[in-house]
Amino acid sequence: MFNISNFLEKFKNITPPNKFIKDIFISVVKNTTNILLKKNDLDVRNGTIFISTDPIIKNEIFLQKDEIMKQIVKNLNKYKKTIRDMR
């Protein structure tokens, strides 16, 4: 007999869209460092978010990397496949 839970099992590992991840990342960076990033400055690939902006801004973000990553994990905890690193 077919069990519906087997069918729904594949939906547990849904990856959030990149736009959603970028919005969360921008929000967390704004709250943590008071730096406003643009979506064009971010690229999400294979669980890593790449920041392409001014090196001074990038360094300020990386100084707060641990706190930013904790907040992102907290905000995206219901998703299995989210960002694990930033560069």
N, C-alpha and C positions, 0 to 999 in steps of 0.2 A: 504494500500500500504506500502511496506517495504521501510524504509528510511535508507540510507547507514550510516548516522551519528549515528543511534542506534547501528549498527554493530560495528562501530569504537570506540564507547564509552568505550568499555572494554580495549582498548589499551592506554587510558590516564593514567591508574594506573600501568603501567609496572614498575616492580622493576628492577633496574640495577643489573647486575651480581656481585657477591662478589669480583671477581677479579678486576673489574672496580672500585669498592668502595675502595678496598685496594690500588690500584694504586693512586687514588686521595688522599687518606689519607696519604700515604707515601710522596707524592709530597708536600702536605700542611705542614706536619710536618717538612720536609726538609727545606722548604722556611721560616717557622716561627721560628724554633728552631735550625736549622742547625744539626739536628740529623737524621741519616739515619737508617731507620728500614727495616727489611726483611719481606716479605710476610708471612713467617712462624711464625712471632711474632704476627700476627693479626688474629682475628677470628670474623666474622660478624654473629650475631644471633639476630633475632627479633628486628631489628632497633638499635642495640647496637653493637659497635665495642669494642672487648676485646683485651687489649694489654698484652702480656706475654713476658716481657723482664726484664732486670736488674732494680731493684727498683729505682736506682738513675736516670736512663734514664726516667723511668715512671713518677717520680716526676717532672722532668723538663718539660715533656710533659703536665702534669696536671697543672703546673703553668701557662701555656699558653692555657689552655683548651678553654676559651671563644673565643680567637682569632682564634684558630684552627677550632672550630665549626662554627664560622661565615664564614670562608673561604670555609668550606665543603658545607655549605648550599648554598653559592654563586655559587660554582662549580656544584652542583647537583640540582639546583633550578628547572629544567624542569622535574624532577622525583618526583612523589608524595610520594613514600615510600622509604626513604633513612635513613641514620643513624641519630638518634636523641640524642644519648648519647655515651660516651666512658668510659670504666672502665679498 
